[in-house]
Amino acid sequence: MNIDENAASALPTQIPIFPLPNALLLPGGQLPLNIFEPRYLAMIEDALGASGRLIGMVQPMEEAGELFGIGCAGRISYFQETGDGRYMIALNGVCRFRLHGHQVTARGYRQADVGWEEFLADLAETESGIGDRDHMFAVMRRYFNARGFEADWDQIEQSDDNSILNTLAMVCPFDVAEKQALLEAEGMNRRADLLVAMMEMALHEDDGQNDARH
């Protein structure tokens, strides 16, 4: 595994964080965001002025209101200011992080102390991928049909493994805990297995509900 040492050493110990439920950013993925709250407009402005242009995405826990301990940092790769005071941005997933603590800045957003050591493999190019693409596509087709999702299957099947997993993880209506499990899964193959298991479980629950109605 070849980790980019320069990229690893450039990761800061503090980054602004954006707590947002069900907004999943994975390493190598892309997350579009519509920013309109004043504190997060300020966060974007400050991040654009920083060297790495990094923002940490982290999910709040559903019950306690606390934050999960693991998030993913993304680099602002696209930025557009709208006429009504909003920012449209896109984050490219860089590396996951361990959240050690956070405090509210004078600008109203949270600045976090983070550690990267556990997740430096996110910076490495890996040759591993989805173990059984045919099975994943078969489950995806059943899941999409059950949910009424439309898809360009020719384009999906031509996409690389990382793009498929990132898109699936973001668009499927999994709950916060399930999305956190996908974020924390180690390696593309494990994440693929977990995605398939989640879709199969949802299909099984749908079948059970259908049986109950009959």
C-alpha positions as CSV (number, residue, x, y, z in Angstrom):
1,M,0.0,0.0,0.0
2,N,1.6,3.3,-1.1
3,I,0.4,6.1,1.1
4,D,1.1,9.7,-0.2
5,E,3.3,10.9,2.6
6,N,3.1,14.5,1.4
7,A,-0.7,14.4,1.5
8,A,-0.6,12.8,4.9
9,S,1.7,15.4,6.4
10,A,-0.4,18.2,4.9
11,L,-3.5,17.1,6.9
12,P,-4.2,19.7,9.6
13,T,-4.9,18.9,13.2
14,Q,-7.9,21.3,13.2
15,I,-10.6,21.6,10.6
16,P,-14.1,23.2,10.5
17,I,-16.9,20.6,10.8
18,F,-20.4,20.5,9.3
19,P,-22.7,18.3,11.4
20,L,-25.4,17.0,9.0
21,P,-27.5,13.9,9.3
22,N,-27.8,11.5,6.3
23,A,-25.2,13.5,4.3
24,L,-22.6,10.8,3.7
25,L,-19.2,11.7,2.3
26,L,-16.8,8.9,1.6
27,P,-13.1,9.0,0.6
28,G,-13.0,9.4,-3.2
29,G,-16.6,10.4,-3.3
30,Q,-18.2,13.8,-4.0
31,L,-21.0,15.5,-2.0
32,P,-22.9,18.6,-3.3
33,L,-24.1,20.9,-0.7
34,N,-26.5,23.9,-0.6
35,I,-25.2,26.3,2.1
36,F,-27.6,29.0,3.4
37,E,-27.2,29.3,7.2
38,P,-25.1,32.3,8.2
39,R,-22.7,30.3,10.4
40,Y,-22.0,27.8,7.6
41,L,-21.7,30.6,5.0
42,A,-18.9,31.9,7.2
43,M,-17.4,28.5,7.5
44,I,-17.2,28.2,3.7
45,E,-15.6,31.6,3.4
46,D,-13.0,30.7,6.0
47,A,-12.3,27.3,4.4
48,L,-11.8,28.8,1.0
49,G,-9.2,31.1,2.5
50,A,-7.3,28.2,4.1
51,S,-4.6,26.2,2.3
52,G,-6.3,22.8,2.2
53,R,-9.9,24.1,1.7
54,L,-11.0,21.2,3.9
55,I,-14.3,20.7,5.7
56,G,-15.2,17.8,7.9
57,M,-18.6,16.1,7.4
58,V,-19.8,14.4,10.6
59,Q,-23.2,13.0,11.5
60,P,-25.1,13.9,14.6
61,M,-26.5,11.0,16.6
62,E,-30.2,10.7,16.2
63,E,-31.1,10.4,19.9
64,A,-28.4,12.1,22.1
65,G,-27.7,15.0,19.9
66,E,-24.0,14.2,20.2
67,L,-21.7,13.7,17.2
68,F,-20.4,10.4,15.9
69,G,-16.7,10.0,16.6
70,I,-15.7,9.4,13.0
71,G,-16.3,11.7,10.0
72,C,-14.8,12.3,6.6
73,A,-13.0,15.5,5.4
74,G,-13.6,16.8,1.9
75,R,-11.9,19.4,-0.1
76,I,-14.0,22.2,-1.7
77,S,-13.7,21.4,-5.4
78,Y,-16.5,23.5,-6.7
79,F,-17.9,26.8,-5.4
80,Q,-20.6,29.1,-6.7
81,E,-22.3,32.1,-5.1
82,T,-26.0,32.4,-5.9
83,G,-27.9,35.6,-6.3
84,D,-29.9,35.1,-3.1
85,G,-26.9,34.8,-0.7
86,R,-26.4,31.0,-0.8
87,Y,-23.3,29.0,-1.7
88,M,-23.4,25.9,-3.9
89,I,-20.4,23.8,-3.3
90,A,-19.1,20.3,-3.9
91,L,-16.7,18.4,-1.5
92,N,-14.4,15.7,-2.8
93,G,-13.8,13.1,0.0
94,V,-10.1,13.0,1.1
95,C,-9.8,11.0,4.3
96,R,-11.7,9.9,7.3
97,F,-10.8,11.3,10.8
98,R,-11.3,10.7,14.5
99,L,-13.1,13.5,16.2
100,H,-11.2,14.4,19.4
101,G,-13.1,17.5,20.4
102,H,-14.7,20.6,19.0
103,Q,-15.5,24.2,20.0
104,V,-17.7,26.9,18.5
105,T,-15.8,29.7,16.9
106,A,-16.6,33.4,17.0
107,R,-18.1,33.0,13.5
108,G,-20.6,30.5,14.9
109,Y,-19.5,27.2,13.4
110,R,-17.6,24.4,15.0
111,Q,-13.8,23.9,14.8
112,A,-12.6,20.4,15.6
113,D,-9.5,18.7,16.8
114,V,-9.1,15.6,14.6
115,G,-6.7,12.7,14.2
116,W,-6.0,11.0,10.9
117,E,-3.6,8.2,11.9
118,E,-6.2,5.4,11.8
119,F,-7.4,6.2,8.3
120,L,-4.3,7.1,6.3
121,A,-5.0,4.1,4.0
122,D,-7.8,6.4,2.6
123,L,-4.9,8.3,0.9
124,A,-3.5,5.2,-0.8
125,E,-4.5,3.9,-4.2
126,T,-6.0,0.4,-3.7
127,E,-6.5,-2.3,-6.2
128,S,-9.2,-4.0,-4.2
129,G,-12.8,-3.5,-5.2
130,I,-16.2,-5.0,-5.2
131,G,-15.8,-8.7,-4.9
132,D,-19.0,-9.8,-6.8
133,R,-20.3,-7.0,-9.1
134,D,-22.9,-9.3,-10.7
135,H,-24.5,-10.1,-7.4
136,M,-24.4,-6.4,-6.3
137,F,-26.1,-5.3,-9.6
138,A,-28.7,-8.0,-9.2
139,V,-29.6,-6.8,-5.7
140,M,-29.4,-3.2,-6.8
141,R,-32.0,-3.8,-9.6
142,R,-34.4,-5.4,-7.2
143,Y,-33.9,-2.7,-4.6
144,F,-34.3,0.1,-7.1
145,N,-37.4,-1.5,-8.6
146,A,-38.9,-1.9,-5.1
147,R,-38.2,1.8,-4.3
148,G,-39.4,3.1,-7.7
149,F,-35.9,4.5,-8.5
150,E,-35.0,5.1,-12.1
151,A,-31.4,4.4,-13.2
152,D,-29.2,4.4,-16.3
153,W,-28.0,0.8,-15.9
154,D,-25.6,1.0,-18.8
155,Q,-23.8,3.9,-17.3
156,I,-23.9,2.4,-13.8
157,E,-22.4,-0.9,-15.0
158,Q,-19.6,1.0,-16.8
159,S,-18.7,3.0,-13.7
160,D,-15.7,2.1,-11.6
161,D,-16.2,0.4,-8.3
162,N,-15.5,3.4,-6.1
163,S,-18.0,5.6,-8.0
164,I,-20.7,2.9,-7.7
165,L,-20.2,2.5,-4.0
166,N,-20.1,6.2,-3.3
167,T,-23.2,7.0,-5.3
168,L,-25.1,4.1,-3.8
169,A,-24.1,5.0,-0.2
170,M,-25.3,8.6,-0.7
171,V,-28.5,8.1,-2.6
172,C,-30.0,5.1,-0.8
173,P,-32.4,6.1,2.0
174,F,-30.5,4.4,4.8
175,D,-30.8,5.8,8.3
176,V,-28.1,7.7,10.1
177,A,-26.7,4.6,11.9
178,E,-26.5,2.6,8.7
179,K,-24.7,5.4,6.9
180,Q,-22.3,5.7,9.7
181,A,-21.6,2.0,9.4
182,L,-20.8,2.4,5.7
183,L,-18.4,5.3,6.5
184,E,-16.6,3.2,9.2
185,A,-16.4,0.1,7.0
186,E,-12.7,-0.7,6.2
187,G,-12.0,-1.2,2.5
188,M,-14.1,-1.1,-0.6
189,N,-15.0,-4.8,-0.5
190,R,-16.3,-4.7,3.0
191,R,-18.3,-1.5,2.2
192,A,-19.8,-3.3,-0.8
193,D,-20.8,-6.3,1.3
194,L,-22.4,-4.1,3.8
195,L,-24.3,-2.2,1.1
196,V,-25.6,-5.4,-0.4
197,A,-26.6,-6.7,3.1
198,M,-28.5,-3.4,3.8
199,M,-30.4,-3.6,0.5
200,E,-31.2,-7.3,1.0
201,M,-32.5,-6.6,4.5
202,A,-34.7,-3.7,3.2
203,L,-36.1,-6.0,0.5
204,H,-36.8,-8.8,3.1
205,E,-38.6,-6.3,5.3
206,D,-40.7,-5.2,2.3
207,D,-41.6,-8.8,1.6
208,G,-42.6,-9.3,5.2
209,Q,-44.9,-6.2,5.1
210,N,-46.4,-7.4,1.8
211,D,-47.1,-10.9,3.4
212,A,-48.7,-9.2,6.4
213,R,-51.0,-7.2,4.2
214,H,-52.2,-10.3,2.4
